[in-house]
Amino acid sequence: MKKQSGLLRRLTALALALCMLAALTAEIFAADTVASGYCGSEGDGKNLTWTLDSEGVLTISGLGKMKDYENDNKNRAPWYSSRKSLKKLVLKSGITSIGDYAFFDCSNLTGDLKIPSNVHSIGENAFGYCSGFNGSLTIENGVVEIKKYAFYHCKGFTGSLKIPNSVTYIGVYAFYDCAGFTGDLIIGDGVTTIENGAFFGCKFKGTLKIGNSVTSIGEEAFNSCRFTGSLTIPDSVTSIGQKAFLFCTGLTGTLTIGNGVTNIRMWTFKNCTGIKNVIIGKSVSSISNDAFSSCNAINGFYLRGNAPKVYMNAGQPFPSGVPLYYAPGTTGWTDSTAYDAEKETWNGYPLRTWNGNTIPEKADTILSKGWYSIQVVDEAGAPISGATVTRQSDTASTDDNGKASINLSASNDVVIRVSKTGYLDWTNENVDWQNGEIVVLYPEGTGNLKLKAAKYGSRNLVTQTKIFSLQNGNDSIWWDGSSNPFNLTCIAMKPEDAKRYALYQGSQKIVENSTGVFEKIDVSKFTEGGGCFVRVTDADGKFADTNINLQFARNSVNENTEIKLKSSALSLKISDDIPYLGGTTLKFDLPLQAPVVFSCTEDKIQLGVNLKLNDKESKEKQTKEYIEKIKELQKIGKLKNNKWPLKRNVTQLKKYVQKNNKADFFKDKMDFTFCGYLEGDVGSKTISGYFLIIGESKLINIEHNFMVWIVPVTFQTNLNFYFEAGGGGSYCFDTKMWDLNIVFNPTFTLEGFIGAGCSKFVGLGIYGCAELETKINIIGTNSGLQSADLTGELAIKGYIGWVEAKKVFAHQTWHLYTANSVKSHSLRSGAAWDAAPEASAYAPSDLSYLAEESDWAPAAVRTYAARAAQARTEYHPLLENTYRNAQPVMVSDGSALYAAFVRANETTGKRYVALTKFDGTSWSAPAAVDASAILDDAPQLCTDAAGNLWLAYARTTQEPGDSLVAYAQHQNIVVGTVDKNTLAFTEQKVYQSDNYMRLPTLSCVNGTPVLAWVESAVTDEESVVNPAASTVYTAEYRGGAWLDARKAADAAGIGSICIGAQNGAPAAYTSDGKLYCGSQLLAENVTGRAVYGRLPGTTADSFIWNADGALHDEAGNTVPVEGLGRDFVIVGDSIYFNQSNGANANLAALHYDAVNDHWSAPILLIGDEQYLENLNAAELNGKTYALGMHTTVTITADDVDDTKDLVWTQILPVSDLKLSDVSFDADALVPGETLPVTFTVTNSGDHTVSSLTLTADGVSTAQDCQLLPGESGEFTVNITCPSEKQIVTFEVQEPGQDDYTPEDNTAACTVGSADAEVELAPDRQPQIPAGRRRQPRSGTGQRQRPVYRPRRPDACRTHLPEPYVRRHSHRRIRA
């Protein structure tokens, strides 16, 4: 016992020692608490505590609600500063709510997350941007509310997600971009509301189950989710928002929309490309356009209710050609005007029936090959249901609409019988019956003598209609080809009972016989209108009448005869694959009306089309003159010898015509005249002639947006547009048919620089000018585009990151298109004209040219005072031959100018943002923003109300190698402040995303900095180059911090962003040539990017954009700007822009005089053969400065090369007078006497001219004036008329000013007696210094100088060359 007791004591002691050791070990190795505190919201807030240990575990414990926090420095969660060290989160069971922004941006939390059952509310952004969680998310039953953004961008959660039955509300974007989920989504039966974007971008690959209490599904709620299988929307749902299921491409079964939904909105199910069938509930009353667009796998739509209202104004509600199935007892289908009984379509969609419950097995094959459709009606046209349709052993029964289908594919026996009790049986025996024809059943006892058929050709006039032309001999002009006389075959229901058939019109018997086969019926026996029937009589004299659909219209050749092309319009759609014009529709309103005058002599028949007769001359004489005038035009027309008809002949011709017509020509409604003639010998069966279409529109803006490569381009012509089109035609008396061939030959000028819209490139250059000549057949057998030739030079070069792509579209002459032959030659190289370049087209930019880059500011920088004598705006280089995608920007804070641009390192290939400052004297050496930059891009600058200087740019966070995808996936948007003295950059906020982030834009609105950018999903290189869909995000700086990004808009093809303020929307954006603010369309045909500001002369800030060659704002104000290119800047009362002139674009200005409410004419400040791109302008100390890229472009047959200099300039005042005209009275040419000479002077400068110096023959005269910019005025000076002819020089100057273009200030001419010829000609050809050439002001491309040719007495005619002989009646001599 003692031994055992001792052993026991030793064992006990050992156990105690081990316990002490374990406790000591635990104490030694336990994680230390590094921070702690309170986080409750009840009482003093001590109801909840938090602790953070050294291993990164954050534990929340206690009882009750958590405090709500905000995303600013004053009220953030107490652990926010340590958020990047948090690894694990433990929520104890006593917590009843999770506060707003509680764990916001704790992106390093990992593992699973479990929300305990005691938690009733998950706050706004509670777990926003907690992207590190990589396990499951469990929300236990007990949670009632999930607030907006609760799990925003928690993209690491995996598996399935179950929303428990206790949850009633899911907030806006609650699970936005939780892209890691791969299983099912089960939404419990307690949820009533799913807000906008709740599950946007979640990549669930399982099924979706929506609880049966949900009443509302918000916009974009499930956008871009990848659910599979079928989907049922329960009957409890009454509202589904736009785009709710957009891009749910994984659904592959049946979509069932419950009976509670009333409206299916635009794009709700767009691009659900796998859905096979759709069942639509009873309550749906409207379906918007594009609701199911691009759902191309759908076999049929099965509707349980009455026909809904469908919106088809901007797209189809259903995919084209997909059948619609309606249920028995519903209305609005076959009983509506939308139903076409002959085609069995409703609003153009094939219409079928179903039982309203289950989808028929053969729903997708009905009426395929071998299936025949029959509709059975009574004599009044009412459908007969329950009729039996039999073919051999196969039978079918007609539905409530009298319809049935039967399969005849098994044999060639197509004998069909239709029967119903109380009616005579019908059979198609001995009748040329057509599939889809309507069958008429007659009651027993009365129907034996009714007509089964009244056949005109293949038409059964019992159920179909035929309209004939009433004719006078062979003078008919009619377009349907009806023959006269005509045949008609009538068959009674029981032919054996019929003894006589008679055709009547009203009470007039037309023809009668015993067979019912009427041949050579003379149309002239009928009168205008209908009222025709066939009377069938039996042997006992009993008869029955059957109405037939035979009608007659009067259309004889006389003074009222007209050619009419029937239908509502004649449209020519040009194929999408044709360069430039692809997708264009040329539309002529119809009926195209042209009165026809018929003239006949002993040997000649003549028709004058659209000839207006007068009462003074005979019809024959007027017709002859009219035809001769058209023949004259035909001989000199373009169709004969490549010259347009002389317009004076056209003007004379238009005096003869009677009616005008309308045509839609691109965006405009154009008046045009259709005229022509036909003639032939008497006795001939065919007469032929010529037709013209003459169109004219005053100051038309012909504008067309199209895609060149992947760049949206606009071409436009702002002028008096005029065209003639012509072709031959004939009329055959035997067939009563016309044969016309009318050709249209427009020519367009394409200026790439002026017309290019913004693309998806970060950097873009479009250069050159070309002329597009086309030939289009308007009317004829080969209607459409026949040829298109492009002459000139046109090329595009674009940059994305470190790669570039380029393409030449025109060099010399390209034959772009020839009908029925090779549509394009070497220009296309086998690729589609407007296709985006493949990945192989992109190549890393060759930076070897940077070896020739100059030092900073190679030329001495001079201030205005030092350059006053120069009196001319000139470019001054800061960097010559620099990085070609520098993208410079410039702002002013009132004390200095600041510029940012991108530089590149030739050796490493790195791109970085550089900053420089101009203090009014010189530009500082550029300072790099980030020494470790990889491929930084797209800098933006702004100053706020406090005077802070802000910089934002796109930062590449990882070397992309050769991958565009890797480049796009590692783009962040960075924003911060710049020290104005040192130019040091301090980062304030980095916005991150897995999407491709690009096009950052930074601006100050109402004193507050606002940042915007574009994001798009990245799946492959194509998605980088040409994103299918993009999203605009914005963020504001408030309370000392940058707030979270907010989605502003979704769109495809976003090209640029403009920050402003319109009805609460912070940004506008361009997409495919249209400008939007939020969902509101502001403008179409927009070129370049918009700006936010105030048009000179207006009082309110607004978005401002370039469209149709003018600037526009939201209030409807418009400022036309000649030659307006892609860039413009408004500084005070001036607009600065890059003015395009064919193959160059340079700095120009337009000034507003507020005192006189007057705009100047455009002033080309600098003119050379290059392009000014990335234009910036700003004011400093009352002076305006410009900054941009000065580009030299060389285009060859297969390459485009650009060289770029970063340049700046101070914009100096412009004095520019032009001597536009000099005139005098020839009667005053008396030697030695005073000769008044009138100067016409135009002020082409930027300010009002108050005095002039006019010089004539060396004598100067000062005159006071008030000549506004752009205005012209007349001023008179007196000279002494010389006794002999001599050259007199005239000149105009503004006192004290050096004229901008002195070459147009002077003119010299010969002045003498009245017998003298006075011709204005330059006495010298001044050399225009480089950089000082002005844009030509005439259409010929050369400056025009007036020629003085005085009127002279007939006695002097022998002294003059014949072209200068003039009558004496007009004595004024002018330029």
Phi, psi and omega in degrees: 000318181296319180297318180296319180297319179294319178298319180297319180297320180293319179296320179297317180297320179296319180297317178298321180295318179295320178298317179297320179295319179296317179296318179295320179296316179299321180294321182291318188262358179295144179295139180280145172280122184260338178201153178199170179169195181249149181216021181275171179237004181257134180060236180275007177086003184269009179289339175233143177237157175228144176225143177235121181261177186290346178266007177084017179268122178256123182242130176247125183218168181122197182230135173108199189274149175269151178292147173273137181243174178229167180264063172215170187292339186274333188221047176269163177301144186297337178266007185299320182294340179255014189300328183285346178264355180288130181246329185215146180238130177240119178251115181285162191286349182277352183287132180254347175207152174250121189291162176301138176056024184300313184238030182302132176063025173275072194282354180259001171296135184232178176082204180273163174227127179239124177265114186296161184291337179288341180287122180262336185220134174251118192287170178300127179056027183304319179239024181303133179063023171276072189278356183275339177307127183233017177243212183268159173246121180243122176248110186283156179297126185140328175293131183255323189227130172246106188283173185299144178060016187307315180240035184304125174062029171274076192276002182265345180301142181237176175076208181263168178223129177243122174270116188292165182296339182288336182287131177249341188219132174240117190282176181302127177052033184302320181241029183305131174059030169279074194280355183275342179301132183235357184255220181271160169238119180244117180257119189296167184285355178270342183292130176251331185228128171245110188282176182306134172063018187306318182239025181305127173080003175286137189258038177310132179248005176260209183264162176245125175243120181258126183299157187275014174249354181295128177251335185224129174243118188284173178300136176059022184304318182239024181306130174068018171283157187247035181305150180244171177074208181265168180218132176241125174263116190294165181295341181290336183287126178249342185220132174233125184282166177303143175061018184303322181239026179302135177062028170276074191283348184277341180298126186233000183251227182258133173262121179247117179261120188296173186283357180269337183292134181254329183225139172249113191273174182303133174064015183303314182241022182301142177062024167277078197285350184256350184299135183264319181220153180230125173255126184248129187293173188292333190268354182295118182251345178209146177227121185280163177298144178066016179301322181237026183297147180065014173270072194277356179267356185291131178272330182188155174251128184246110187256131184267345185247191177294163182301128179279162170283130180244142181254121186233023185285329184229020181159167182269138178291328179238156174301144185299134173083353180284130183289149174252136180245127180247155186268152178300143177085356178268160186241171177088007182260271181284350180260022181238163178291345179285350184268130175252105186295324182292319181267350183055052178233155176234115186054032177088354180262138177304135184246130179229179175238158173212173186278356178087359182235301184243144180287126181296145183298325184258024185300327184270000181242354180302135180066020166282189187303129179096347178263132181244143181250139180226138169239130185249128181226166173269185186296334179275357179092004179281139181294147178248116178267157177079006176285144182262126178254125186233136169223109187053240182267355181273136178226158174211157182242139181287147181271192183297340178264009179076017186254147174207156178232146182218142184271120181247014188283345186287333181208174178278355181284107181246026176286122185238141176237140177238130183217152172200143181303131180095354181236153173292139176295150177239141174220153180269008177299138178065016179231134177284077186279143183247143176303134179088001183286153178274134179255131179255124175258137180249150180296149176298145177090336182237351190258000183301326185263003175287158181277130169281325182205148169228095193267122166246103188062234179269356183272137172261107187286359171291324182239351181238166189244144172225131178247127178252158176268131170286133189233151172246097182063226181255031182264010189286141170233106186211146195263351185266359175076016180297143182262153176227120002283176182230165181247151179215130180244122183247137181229124179280163179300318173239090185303331182293339179273343185276127178251329180222141173240134178224134178261126182240152161235108187063231179270357184269118175281126184267312184204154182208143172197182184265349185259337185082001177262104182260124181244148175052053177285128183277122181297330184295346178283349184261162173247168183296136179115199182243236179076026182267144175208164178243128178258125179248128185241140178264187185292336181270003180089357175288149181216162175221140180257137175235120178291138175237153186270069180244122184228161183225139179236143181273126180204069182262163180277113174202197183297343182257004182294141178225144166281131177227119168276117187285181185087186184263337182197155173250111184242138174243110178266121181272131187305144184297338185273003182270130185304141172066306184271357183305134180086355182282144175242125173259116190238126174251129176296139176232158005292135174282113189254133177209110179301145181246125176258125183258125180229134182224127173251190182296329185234002187221136171251129181227137175240123174259114184271123180068034180270130178264118182270148172247173184267359187270331184236163181290154178300320181297318181294316181294321179297318180297313180298319180299315180294320178298322180295319179293321178297322178298316177295322181298322182292322184260005185286166182297330182292341181263313186220028173064030174231141178291148173301146179295133187293332180293327176293321178296317179300318177295320181296320185295343176291338183274338191277156188255318187233146173251159179233178182240150174218141170274112180245104190054244186264357188249156171263118186248137171283136174216158181243129177254119182215165180169188181210159170224145176207155179191169181283147176301135182095346179286148178274345184223136172241150185223167181185211188220146181231146178233145167239120183244122182235148180206140177217128182287125177047052182282145171255094177275114185224138183215128177265135180207170181258125170248113187064243175244020185250124176289127184234144177244131168245147185210153175228117182254094183192180172284103185275137185214135177214157169232139175231149183206168178177173182270165178199163179210163177226128181256124182289332182290316183266350183058036183238145174268152172226105184243151173218101183250129185245141181238129186234076178277155175232135182237149172256129182250116175247107185301316186294318183285334190254359188279134172276172178288143180250187178278357174290151170283322175239142185210137171227130177234121192229157170101179182212139181213162179242129181255115178255130185231159173227122185234128172277116181277312180233130179152176183291330179249055182292152180118185181291130180257323180202155176212122180240136181244124182237130179132209180225134180206130183207158181228142174220130183226157183233136168229114180058238183262003180247162180219158176218151184209158180203140176260128182254341179206135172206118189063241182236127176246132173270094188289323188208135172223125184300141176061026176213195179297121189287334175207150186259226185296345182301320185273331182054036176085354182259154177297142185302313186258014181286147176293147181294144176288170183302326181294342180286342180267135180222146177304137180297132176281111184266012183298336180296340181291348174298336180263008180295138183282170170289168180294133177046065185297331178261145181300134179277127183242139177280172181300321182298322181284345184246014187301323182293338182288319174056035183210139177283128180222152174285142174233124185284138167263320174220123177265145180051050184265186182303131193279351176242048187289330176051056184291147173225155183213140175223165177234140173253011180095338179245343180198163171257144178233135180230145174232144179202169182261133173244163181226148178260119184301323186281310185269340184079002180290145172244135181218157179272135180239150181239146175215159185227139177244120184263012183101349180239313183209161175267134179286159176298140184293140179248131179287138179285317184223114183292338181258020183300150178252293178219062180289155192202163166054060179290151178220141180233150169200160173241144181258183184295334180275359179090005178289144176257122183249144176230135172229149177199169177267125183249134173267124187264354183209143177301124183276353186062231177256014189256120172294326179296313179297322177299313183293324183285348182240040175256126173243160174252122185248140177220143180189184183257158179240129174290122187291340180271310184266346185064021176285141184258133176244115182289132179251325184202141174239123177261128186239156178193157173281349180279171175280111181262128186205177176052051177296144179224134184230133181204162178250119181242120181054039176086355185248128175293135177229134180244140177221154176202175181243141174233147174212149181294146181245116176241325179202182183296327178299323180291341176279314183288319187221075184299136179288326181212146181223161179229136175266129175244150176228154176214146182240155176258111181219146177060030177083010180211156174278129181279170178296152178292145177234139178287131180257325184191156172243138178195164174262145173066038180293128184252333181199162179232146173227127181270134179198211179208110179219111180051040178085348179279126186276349187210147170247157181213153176260141178213116179052046175079008179240149181250125180239152166233108191065233177264358183274129176278117180270322186198159175240169179058038183277135177251134178071201183257158177271165173231163176244125183175212185227123175295137175307136180090357178247173188242354186232144174292149186195160166290138183232136184217164180256117176213140177058034178072025180210159173265139183229153170234177186291338180278358180093004177288143182225134176235105176296137181226108182296128177073020184299123180269205186280334185250138171210149180223138178254122177234109182062236180261022181235146174245123178251137185207163175267110186272124182273136176223074179070255187264025173203168178207125186223176188291127179223166183218154175225126187244143179250128177264102185293329182294316183259004182049059189217139176260142174282169169283158176301137182243118177278106186285321179224128181233125173208194185265016182249187180241139170257120181239166180051049184293131172231148176214144180204160182253140177217119178053043176079003179243148182253136181236151178233151180220143178182189179252123180264115194243132172251129186238136174238123181248125174244185185297331184225018182205156173226125183238135180234142174237133189230140174242138171276118187232161175219165175201153167265128182277115186263157177301149183241119169254118184213100175257149179230130174277094188282330186199147171228132181216155176207167183270123182298331180292342181268005180282076178244119183308133177083348180267165179288133179241107175291128179241130181259123174267130168256115187245133177248131177270102178262012181271191186254009181217165178285131180266125184256349177207153181229153168245112181256126183240129177224121178057040176082356180256125183260144178228131177268137178224134173280149181202177172220079187256107183286157177303131180088350182269158174240150178216157179254135181224139186246135172232156180253135172233166176267126180292123181291156180283337177230162179297135175206161180277128178244132179260133177244141184211149175230141179217151168266121185304134176078007183235144171271122184288142184293320178230081185296343183295338179256017177269346186234158173208148179230139179211166178269128180236135177197210181290176182296339180277355184276151172270128180248115182234123179282126178211150180292137177275351175203163177246093183296143176279128180269120182301154177303138180082005184239004181286135177267158177296134177302144183259004180240162182289347183275350182088358178233148179291129184268134176247134184288149177247129181265119178232091184297147172289142184222155180299152180302331180297339182265003187298328183291344181274356189243146170299148187304320181297342184260004179292130181228155173287161184268359190287332181248121190260347184284133180250121185227164172285000000 
